[in-house]
Amino acid sequence: MSEINVNHVLNQMRAMSLQAAGRPVQETGGSTDFSSLLQQSIASVNNTQQKADSMVNAFESGSSNVSLAEVMVETQKANVSFQAALQVRNKLVEAYKDVMNMPM
């Protein structure tokens, strides 16, 4: 059974979302708050999905500055980020259940 460092995965998700948004990635040397990392990751997934939705709407309305290729790429980015967040959530729920089932 492989173990996944959740903080490492969340940091990677955050770094990828910052890179996709064109913002600089900040390296954290020390420990960061788990809840803030989780909140930032969820916000990043939400922003990616909103951007994809706005591009879809612009393409459907006939905007000339949005191509089908750009819409498809943004839609896939949103899908991948959501699937990654979903997998992290599943692992967190699984870990919670394992901890709760531990004998005292």
C-alpha positions in Angstrom: 0.0 0.0 0.0 1.6 3.3 -1.1 1.5 6.3 1.2 0.9 9.7 -0.2 2.2 12.8 1.6 -1.0 15.0 1.4 0.9 18.2 2.1 3.3 17.5 -0.8 0.4 16.7 -3.2 -1.4 19.9 -2.1 1.8 21.9 -2.6 2.2 20.4 -6.1 -1.4 21.2 -7.0 -0.9 24.8 -5.8 2.3 25.2 -7.7 0.7 23.8 -10.9 -2.3 26.1 -10.6 0.0 29.1 -10.1 2.0 28.1 -13.1 -1.1 27.7 -15.2 -2.3 31.1 -14.1 1.1 32.6 -15.1 1.9 33.7 -11.5 5.3 33.1 -9.9 5.6 30.1 -7.7 6.8 30.8 -4.1 8.8 28.1 -2.5 7.9 27.5 1.2 10.8 26.7 3.4 8.9 26.0 6.5 5.7 24.4 7.7 2.4 25.9 6.5 -1.1 25.6 7.8 -2.9 22.6 6.3 -6.3 24.3 6.3 -4.9 27.3 4.4 -3.3 25.0 1.8 -6.5 23.1 1.4 -8.5 26.4 1.1 -6.0 27.7 -1.5 -6.2 24.5 -3.5 -10.0 24.5 -3.6 -10.0 28.2 -4.6 -7.6 27.5 -7.3 -9.8 24.6 -8.7 -12.8 26.9 -8.5 -10.9 29.7 -10.4 -9.9 27.3 -13.1 -13.4 26.0 -13.5 -14.8 29.6 -13.6 -12.3 30.6 -16.3 -13.2 27.5 -18.4 -16.9 28.3 -18.0 -16.4 31.9 -19.0 -14.4 30.8 -22.1 -17.1 28.3 -23.0 -19.7 31.1 -22.7 -17.7 33.5 -24.8 -17.2 30.8 -27.5 -20.8 29.9 -27.6 -21.8 33.6 -27.9 -19.6 33.9 -31.0 -16.7 35.9 -29.6 -14.0 36.2 -32.2 -11.1 36.3 -29.7 -11.7 32.8 -28.3 -10.8 29.7 -30.3 -12.2 26.3 -29.9 -8.7 25.0 -29.1 -8.3 27.4 -26.2 -11.7 26.5 -24.9 -10.9 22.8 -25.0 -7.6 23.3 -23.3 -9.1 25.3 -20.5 -11.9 22.8 -20.1 -9.4 20.0 -19.8 -7.3 22.0 -17.3 -10.5 22.4 -15.2 -11.3 18.8 -15.4 -7.8 17.6 -14.5 -7.6 20.0 -11.5 -11.0 18.9 -10.3 -10.1 15.2 -10.6 -6.9 15.8 -8.7 -8.8 17.6 -5.9 -11.3 14.7 -5.9 -8.5 12.2 -5.4 -7.0 14.2 -2.6 -10.4 14.3 -0.9 -10.9 10.6 -1.3 -7.5 9.9 0.3 -8.3 12.3 3.2 -11.6 10.6 3.8 -9.9 7.2 3.7 -7.2 8.4 6.1 -9.9 9.8 8.4 -11.7 6.4 8.4 -8.5 4.6 9.1 -7.8 6.8 12.1 -11.3 6.5 13.4 -11.2 2.7 13.2 -8.0 2.5 15.2 -8.4 0.8 18.5 -7.8 3.0 21.5 
